Amino acid sequence: MSLLKNRLRLAQAGIFVPTPGRYRSVIRDTARALKGRPAGEDVQDALLDAIVDDAEVDRLVLSDPRFVCINRLVVQGAQIWPMIERAATGLRALFPQSQVEFFIGMRDPATLIPALFKASRFSDFREFTENMQPHAVAWSEMLRRLQLAHPDCRITVWCNEDTPLLWGEILRELAGVGPTADLDGADDLAASIMEDEGYRRMRVWLDDNPPETETQRRRVLAAFLERYAKEDEIEETLNLPGWTEELMDEMSQSYDEDMDVIARIPGVTLLTP
């Protein structure tokens, strides 16, 4: 996680970004034991001792793709994360007096479901998708359920497809710092999908021509990505039994339209390039 590169500097401001090994198991085990009941002060103190020792913390950043569920259960029927309310309640109950925010990266179901299958233990795509209605999946439906369950929690979302352009802003939002804060790792994702020579040239260009605004910076990044992106990192040939190209196009179109719906949900912040 790119924020870990800034952990010492952020800690001086009371923003703690622990390594995942410090909290994944203790968060999971404590949430299971509480079963949604609010943690008492003794449990909260024990959690903080395990995660941050005796540090003074104003903001704690925790991230785990399996906070909600395992890959096989991400999509069930026509829903993404059908258990989001229960999972969020379990996490929220760990620090019931604290202000809690949820950050969620969304992805086109046409590529999300195949990626979940690839990361699963299944070898048969039809078996993996047996109980799914992929054409009806909508992120907005999940967000409304989450918001209804926890109306006091701020929700920030973005599209995975936009992440390389938004990564700096996402890091600042996660850390809770100002929009002009300079954090290391803002170009990590761009670097991972760009040819080395292209990334080197982009860094030279940015050093010689410092952008005055985030919008200008994103334009430069987009231009270099368009020219130097690694084809195998941004395009993948899929052979999915039962899924036609027409179905996948329809899913992607529905995903784009769903973003327009999400942009209008009060209390949900959609980050866009």
FENCOR-V421717 format. One record per pair of residues at least 24 apart in sequence whose C-alpha atoms are under 6 Angstrom apart, sorted by sequence separation. I is the first residue (numbers start at 0). GAP is how many residues later the second one is. D is the distance in Angstrom with one decimal. If there is no record, write none. Layout:
i->[I	I]
gap->[GAP	GAP]
d->[D	D]
This chain:
i->[163	163	22	21	197	194	193	193	194	192	193	192	192	13	14	13	14	15	16	70	100	102	104	105	106	35	99	100	101	102	103	104	105	106	164	35	38	76	100	102	104	105	37	38	76	77	104	75	76	35	37	77	78	30	77	84	84	155	157	154	155	156	157	134	139	109	109	107	1]
gap->[25	26	28	29	30	33	34	35	35	36	36	37	40	43	43	44	44	44	44	45	52	52	52	52	52	53	53	53	53	53	53	53	53	53	53	54	54	54	54	54	54	54	55	55	55	55	55	56	56	57	58	58	58	59	59	61	64	112	112	113	113	113	113	116	122	138	141	147	183]
d->[5.2	5.1	5.7	5.4	5.3	5.5	5.5	4.3	5.9	5.6	5.4	5.5	5.7	4.8	5.9	5.0	4.7	5.0	5.2	5.5	5.3	6.0	5.6	5.9	5.7	5.8	5.5	4.8	4.9	4.9	4.8	5.1	4.8	5.1	5.8	4.6	5.9	5.4	5.9	5.8	5.8	5.5	4.4	5.3	4.2	4.8	5.7	5.2	5.0	5.9	5.9	5.2	5.5	5.3	4.8	5.6	6.0	5.9	5.5	5.1	4.7	5.0	5.1	5.6	5.6	5.3	5.8	5.9	5.1]
